[in-house]
């Protein structure tokens, strides 16, 4: 499978998906609405055979809301797939892809910890890097770097 | 497909009581601060809950407050055992967005330092892992001290090049910070030859030892399917039969100029991961020799000297840059907004993904095997917690 073939397959299966034009060194980048997030992950694993789960994270676009990003790779054909979904302003719920990729378990916990995204369907969604009594989600743009956290500061 | 955690593992047990054992966070075999809450049935582990975050400094938030010139030296604090490669991932991401060329000489210097770093990191791994296995190696401290002795030589090389032994700040956007001092290449060649000759010595010490073999063979099996699903990388992935090395699959920084082999083992156990790393020692040394032979003349940076830290500006855009670190794919997902600081930076620590495999492979093993498995994963907690 080549990146061009991957783009065609995705656009056939997900007509609503936004696929970024090819650029040198860039992976196949696909943005889908949150309700197709799970289906895209399933399609990527089973049909595109992008089975290597690289990472999952999020970006806070301030007024435009949160965006969840995940990267998969096809290790034999060396095709990278960057999946994105915009949750929309004020929304912090996203379907979990843990049932598809076991690697998403810790990554989604981290995104929950840092951004407060509730991954629906995650079997064990709790903080991973910060302590359970931590207040707030540090990677949100609204969280100031010098936010005091008693008793430390 | 189930997630292994206490209370969730289905086991058949006949009347024996379950015991919860706390391993860490200050356990000598944890190689840092890692807490594993083990659920035991007799000596057999049936569930693992991994607790991480003790070293969390929120590098991702920190990077949003530091300029492209400042952050690389902080990046080395993620994986402090292989600091060169962490810096590398960050500057590569910035260079990719800004389409910044890196002079050939700087590319070669990056290759030399990252390969020496891989050797230094693997030496520390081998020494500490054998120290963990302890009793099986007649105390285990012998090989540890041998490895530290060799690693010291590499740290000396780095010290004479950068001025620092562990955390360097050697890479910068557009090139590297320092050129080789006089006589460095000669010392480097001598060191490389010396280490090369000693690798064989370690192999004989370990592989001729039946206790070592008994403790690592068939222990901690990771299937190819699990490896890809969790996203483990580097020697772990190659130990599970996947021929994937970023230096070959996605060559960067002139890696396609060099001849080297990518070791792959199919057994998927601790011994397979050990074998992969032992071959990688020699391959890395081979790359260093080739890079020293072919080192081109020329500038070491494509950018003029900095007058202020805010001078390096990267245009709007995003990139995911990855390098093959000692522990696998070290990735930096960077979003730039045109200012002197990133809008968002996501650090894909190889150790984080590698460690996430532990709850899947440990159940079913004895407590003593947990130590062997954890060592074979080679986690660095600065990178896990970031």
HADDOCK unambig.tbl for C-alpha pairs under 7 A between the chains (distance, minus, plus):
assign (segid A and resid 51 and name CA) (segid B and resid 228 and name CA) 5.85 0.50 0.50
assign (segid A and resid 51 and name CA) (segid B and resid 229 and name CA) 6.22 0.50 0.50
assign (segid A and resid 52 and name CA) (segid B and resid 228 and name CA) 4.35 0.50 0.50
assign (segid A and resid 52 and name CA) (segid B and resid 229 and name CA) 5.79 0.50 0.50
assign (segid A and resid 52 and name CA) (segid B and resid 231 and name CA) 5.45 0.50 0.50
assign (segid A and resid 53 and name CA) (segid B and resid 228 and name CA) 6.29 0.50 0.50
assign (segid A and resid 53 and name CA) (segid B and resid 229 and name CA) 5.75 0.50 0.50
assign (segid A and resid 53 and name CA) (segid B and resid 230 and name CA) 6.08 0.50 0.50
assign (segid A and resid 53 and name CA) (segid B and resid 231 and name CA) 4.55 0.50 0.50
assign (segid A and resid 54 and name CA) (segid B and resid 231 and name CA) 5.32 0.50 0.50
assign (segid A and resid 55 and name CA) (segid B and resid 348 and name CA) 6.52 0.50 0.50
assign (segid A and resid 59 and name CA) (segid B and resid 344 and name CA) 6.92 0.50 0.50
assign (segid A and resid 75 and name CA) (segid B and resid 244 and name CA) 6.54 0.50 0.50
assign (segid A and resid 78 and name CA) (segid B and resid 249 and name CA) 6.83 0.50 0.50
assign (segid A and resid 101 and name CA) (segid B and resid 229 and name CA) 5.31 0.50 0.50
assign (segid A and resid 101 and name CA) (segid B and resid 230 and name CA) 6.65 0.50 0.50
assign (segid A and resid 102 and name CA) (segid B and resid 229 and name CA) 5.70 0.50 0.50
assign (segid A and resid 102 and name CA) (segid B and resid 230 and name CA) 5.24 0.50 0.50
assign (segid A and resid 103 and name CA) (segid B and resid 229 and name CA) 5.87 0.50 0.50
assign (segid A and resid 103 and name CA) (segid B and resid 230 and name CA) 3.62 0.50 0.50
assign (segid A and resid 103 and name CA) (segid B and resid 231 and name CA) 5.96 0.50 0.50
assign (segid A and resid 106 and name CA) (segid B and resid 356 and name CA) 6.82 0.50 0.50
assign (segid A and resid 128 and name CA) (segid B and resid 52 and name CA) 6.57 0.50 0.50
assign (segid A and resid 128 and name CA) (segid B and resid 53 and name CA) 6.64 0.50 0.50
assign (segid A and resid 129 and name CA) (segid B and resid 52 and name CA) 5.98 0.50 0.50
assign (segid A and resid 129 and name CA) (segid B and resid 53 and name CA) 3.93 0.50 0.50
assign (segid A and resid 129 and name CA) (segid B and resid 56 and name CA) 6.40 0.50 0.50
assign (segid A and resid 129 and name CA) (segid B and resid 385 and name CA) 6.47 0.50 0.50
assign (segid A and resid 130 and name CA) (segid B and resid 53 and name CA) 6.06 0.50 0.50
assign (segid A and resid 139 and name CA) (segid B and resid 61 and name CA) 5.98 0.50 0.50
